[in-house]
Amino acid sequence: MSVVGIIVVLAVLAVATAVGLVVRARAGRVRATRPTESVDETSGWALAGLAPDPDDRVLLLQLSSPVCAPCRQTAAALTELAEQETGLRHVEIDVAEDAETARTLHVMRTPTTIAFARDGRELLRVSGVPRRQELLDALDTELAARR
């Protein structure tokens, strides 16, 4: 292999490593979304085919795929969280069975969890397994409305 070939291989490895580290660092972090003005058919409640129960404050809509190990971990964590926190509701959608919902919400990776307020506003997104305390802190204002 020539010197140029070795340099190219090393450069590709360096770039791939940097991209991998950035993706890994961002996984599970809560990202606030821009507030939406109107509630329509892209509301998580409507996409899940649900209406909020009287106690529901926030819907955690998880988009998963059947071959995704982190999706199973996310589902277990969010189910437990919803059981422990009053006002939280968790629904999981399999993108293999409902690809249209993933397209509507512009989801490119699983697991992705999107939190929707009771009135349908998108509050935040998490790609990867959510960090429990960071998620609760981000949802505190919406959940506090019920307390």
C-alpha positions as CSV (number, residue, x, y, z in Angstrom):
1,M,0.0,0.0,0.0
2,S,1.3,3.4,-0.9
3,V,1.8,6.3,1.6
4,V,-1.2,8.1,0.1
5,G,-3.4,5.0,0.6
6,I,-2.3,4.8,4.2
7,I,-3.1,8.4,4.8
8,V,-6.5,8.1,3.2
9,V,-7.3,5.0,5.4
10,L,-6.2,6.8,8.5
11,A,-8.2,9.9,7.6
12,V,-11.3,7.8,7.0
13,L,-10.9,6.1,10.3
14,A,-10.4,9.4,12.1
15,V,-13.6,10.9,10.6
16,A,-15.6,7.7,11.3
17,T,-14.4,7.7,14.9
18,A,-15.3,11.4,15.3
19,V,-18.8,10.9,13.9
20,G,-19.3,7.8,16.1
21,L,-18.3,9.7,19.2
22,V,-20.7,12.6,18.3
23,V,-23.6,10.2,17.7
24,R,-22.9,8.4,20.9
25,A,-22.7,11.6,23.0
26,R,-26.0,12.8,21.6
27,A,-27.8,9.5,22.1
28,G,-30.4,9.7,24.9
29,R,-30.2,13.5,25.3
30,V,-33.4,15.5,25.4
31,R,-33.8,18.0,22.6
32,A,-36.4,20.7,23.0
33,T,-38.5,21.3,19.9
34,R,-40.1,24.5,18.6
35,P,-43.6,25.0,20.0
36,T,-46.3,24.3,17.5
37,E,-49.1,26.8,17.2
38,S,-51.9,24.5,16.1
39,V,-52.9,21.0,17.1
40,D,-53.8,18.8,14.1
41,E,-53.5,15.3,12.8
42,T,-49.7,15.3,13.6
43,S,-50.4,15.4,17.3
44,G,-49.0,12.4,19.0
45,W,-52.4,11.7,20.6
46,A,-54.0,11.6,17.2
47,L,-51.2,9.5,15.7
48,A,-51.5,7.0,18.5
49,G,-55.3,6.9,18.0
50,L,-55.9,8.1,21.6
51,A,-57.6,10.9,23.4
52,P,-56.0,11.9,26.7
53,D,-57.5,10.5,29.9
54,P,-58.5,13.1,32.5
55,D,-55.2,12.5,34.4
56,D,-52.9,12.5,31.3
57,R,-50.6,15.5,31.0
58,V,-47.9,14.2,28.7
59,L,-47.8,11.4,26.1
60,L,-44.4,9.7,25.5
61,L,-44.8,8.4,22.0
62,Q,-42.0,5.9,21.3
63,L,-41.2,4.9,17.7
64,S,-39.4,1.5,17.6
65,S,-38.4,-1.3,15.3
66,P,-38.7,-5.0,16.0
67,V,-34.9,-5.7,15.6
68,C,-33.8,-2.8,17.8
69,A,-32.3,-3.8,21.2
70,P,-32.2,-0.2,22.6
71,C,-35.9,0.0,21.7
72,R,-36.7,-2.8,24.1
73,Q,-34.7,-1.0,26.8
74,T,-36.4,2.3,26.1
75,A,-39.9,0.6,26.2
76,A,-39.1,-0.9,29.6
77,A,-37.8,2.3,31.0
78,L,-40.7,4.5,29.7
79,T,-43.3,2.0,30.8
80,E,-41.9,2.0,34.3
81,L,-41.6,5.8,34.3
82,A,-45.3,6.1,33.2
83,E,-46.4,3.8,36.0
84,Q,-44.5,5.8,38.6
85,E,-45.3,9.3,37.5
86,T,-48.8,10.6,37.5
87,G,-49.8,12.3,34.3
88,L,-47.4,10.4,32.0
89,R,-48.7,8.0,29.4
90,H,-46.4,5.8,27.2
91,V,-47.3,4.4,23.8
92,E,-45.0,2.5,21.5
93,I,-45.4,2.4,17.8
94,D,-43.6,-0.2,15.6
95,V,-42.3,1.7,12.5
96,A,-42.3,-1.6,10.6
97,E,-46.1,-1.7,10.9
98,D,-46.7,2.0,10.8
99,A,-44.1,3.7,8.7
100,E,-46.4,6.6,7.9
101,T,-46.3,7.8,11.5
102,A,-42.5,7.9,11.3
103,R,-42.6,9.8,8.1
104,T,-45.2,12.3,9.4
105,L,-43.0,13.0,12.5
106,H,-39.7,13.0,10.5
107,V,-38.2,10.2,12.5
108,M,-35.1,8.7,10.9
109,R,-33.8,6.5,13.8
110,T,-35.2,4.2,16.4
111,P,-35.8,4.4,19.2
112,T,-37.1,8.0,19.1
113,T,-39.4,9.2,21.8
114,I,-41.4,12.3,21.3
115,A,-43.3,14.0,24.2
116,F,-46.6,15.6,23.5
117,A,-48.5,17.9,25.9
118,R,-52.1,17.2,26.6
119,D,-53.2,19.8,24.0
120,G,-51.1,18.1,21.3
121,R,-48.0,20.4,21.3
122,E,-44.7,18.6,20.7
123,L,-42.5,19.3,23.7
124,L,-39.3,17.4,23.1
125,R,-37.5,14.5,21.3
126,V,-35.1,11.9,22.4
127,S,-33.1,9.7,20.0
128,G,-31.8,6.6,21.7
129,V,-32.5,5.5,25.3
130,P,-33.7,8.5,27.3
131,R,-31.9,9.6,30.4
132,R,-34.5,9.3,33.1
133,Q,-33.7,12.4,35.2
134,E,-33.0,14.6,32.2
135,L,-36.4,13.6,30.7
136,L,-38.3,14.3,34.0
137,D,-36.6,17.6,34.4
138,A,-37.6,18.6,30.8
139,L,-41.2,17.6,31.5
140,D,-41.4,19.1,34.9
141,T,-43.4,22.2,33.8
142,E,-46.1,20.1,32.0
143,L,-46.3,17.6,34.8
144,A,-46.4,20.3,37.5
145,A,-49.6,21.6,36.0
146,R,-51.3,18.5,37.5
147,R,-49.7,18.7,40.9
